[in-house]
């Protein structure tokens, strides 16, 4: 009977020791996890504070500029009034005057290039091959130049 009691006591003590060590390990792991959570939380809080500060600065910069144009007073007369054209002739005259003014403002260059005189001789004409031997020599020279360019 005593051996049975001793065996039970040893078994209970062993199981308590195992449970105690497991609890100690889990509590140590819990402490480490809690510390990591605290670090993550402080890191997240510092990142949030940094973001908040940057956001506030950007908002301050962006709101210094007007977001819309000022309201227009439609009852006020225009600074440069254009008389209203009532007849067709007045409308055409006003359109022509506006078109001319816009054309002058848009460009001071001619709208087309000058005509080419094809009868005039070139300033430095390229000599043409007249004989068959000259044509062959010119062809070979050109072919050689093209071969050089293609193998570069």
C-alpha positions in Angstrom: 0.0 0.0 0.0 2.8 2.3 0.8 4.4 1.8 -2.5 1.1 2.6 -4.2 0.9 5.8 -2.2 4.5 6.7 -3.1 3.8 6.0 -6.7 0.7 8.1 -6.7 2.6 11.0 -4.9 5.4 10.8 -7.4 3.0 10.7 -10.4 1.1 13.7 -9.0 4.3 15.6 -8.3 5.6 14.8 -11.7 2.4 15.9 -13.4 2.4 19.1 -11.3 5.9 19.8 -12.2 5.2 19.3 -15.9 2.1 21.5 -15.7 4.0 24.1 -13.7 6.8 24.2 -16.3 4.3 24.4 -19.1 2.5 27.2 -17.3 5.8 29.0 -16.8 6.7 28.6 -20.5 3.3 29.8 -21.6 3.4 32.7 -19.2 6.8 33.6 -20.5 5.6 33.4 -24.0 2.6 35.5 -23.1 4.8 38.1 -21.6 6.9 38.2 -24.8 3.8 38.4 -26.9 2.4 41.2 -24.7 5.7 43.1 -25.0 5.6 42.7 -28.9 2.1 43.9 -28.9 3.1 46.9 -26.9 6.0 47.6 -29.3 3.7 47.2 -32.3 1.1 49.4 -30.7 3.6 52.2 -29.9 5.1 51.8 -33.4 1.6 52.0 -34.9 0.8 55.0 -32.7 4.0 56.8 -33.8 3.3 56.1 -37.4 -0.3 57.3 -37.0 1.1 60.5 -35.3 3.6 61.0 -38.1 0.9 60.5 -40.7 -1.4 62.9 -38.9 1.3 65.6 -38.8 2.1 65.2 -42.5 -1.6 65.3 -43.3 -2.1 68.4 -41.3 0.8 70.1 -43.1 -0.4 69.1 -46.5 -4.0 70.3 -45.7 -2.6 73.6 -44.6 -0.6 74.0 -47.8 -3.5 73.0 -50.0 -6.1 75.2 -48.3 -4.0 78.3 -48.7 -5.1 78.4 -52.3 -8.6 79.1 -53.4 -10.6 76.0 -54.4 -12.9 77.8 -56.7 -13.1 81.1 -58.7 -14.7 84.1 -57.0 -18.4 84.6 -57.7 -19.2 86.6 -60.9 -21.3 89.7 -60.6 -23.6 89.3 -63.7 -25.3 92.6 -63.2 -22.1 94.6 -63.7 -21.2 95.8 -67.2 -18.2 94.3 -68.9 -15.0 96.3 -68.9 -14.6 96.0 -72.7 -18.1 96.0 -74.0 -18.7 94.7 -77.6 -21.7 96.4 -79.1 -24.5 94.0 -79.9 -24.9 93.4 -83.6 -28.6 93.6 -84.6 -28.4 93.3 -88.4 -26.8 90.6 -90.5 -24.3 93.1 -92.0 -23.3 94.2 -88.5 -22.8 90.6 -87.4 -20.6 89.8 -90.5 -18.5 93.0 -90.0 -18.0 92.1 -86.3 -17.1 88.5 -87.2 -14.6 89.7 -89.8 -13.0 92.1 -87.4 -12.7 89.5 -84.6 -11.4 86.9 -87.1 -8.7 89.3 -88.3 -7.7 90.3 -84.8 -7.4 86.6 -83.8 -5.4 85.7 -86.8 -2.9 88.6 -86.1 -2.6 87.5 -82.4 -2.2 83.8 -83.2 0.7 84.0 -85.6 2.9 86.4 -87.5 4.2 83.8 -89.8 3.0 83.2 -93.3 0.4 80.5 -93.7 2.1 78.8 -96.6 5.7 78.4 -97.9 6.8 80.4 -100.9 6.5 78.8 -104.4 9.5 76.9 -105.7 11.0 77.9 -109.1 11.7 74.5 -110.6 13.2 76.0 -113.7 16.1 77.5 -111.7 19.4 75.6 -111.6 20.4 74.0 -108.3 23.1 75.8 -106.3 25.3 72.7 -106.1 24.0 70.1 -108.6 24.9 66.5 -108.1 26.9 65.3 -111.0 25.0 62.6 -113.0 26.6 59.6 -114.6 26.3 59.8 -118.3 28.1 56.7 -119.5 27.5 53.0 -118.7 30.9 52.7 -117.0 30.2 55.8 -114.8 26.8 54.4 -113.8 28.3 51.0 -112.9 31.1 52.6 -110.8 28.5 54.8 -109.0 26.3 51.8 -108.3 29.3 49.8 -106.9 30.4 52.7 -104.7 26.8 53.1 -103.3 26.5 49.4 -102.7 29.8 49.3 -100.9 28.8 52.2 -98.7 25.5 50.5 -97.9 27.3 47.2 -97.1 29.6 49.1 -94.6 26.6 50.8 -92.9 24.7 47.5 -92.6 27.7 45.7 -90.9 28.4 48.3 -88.3 
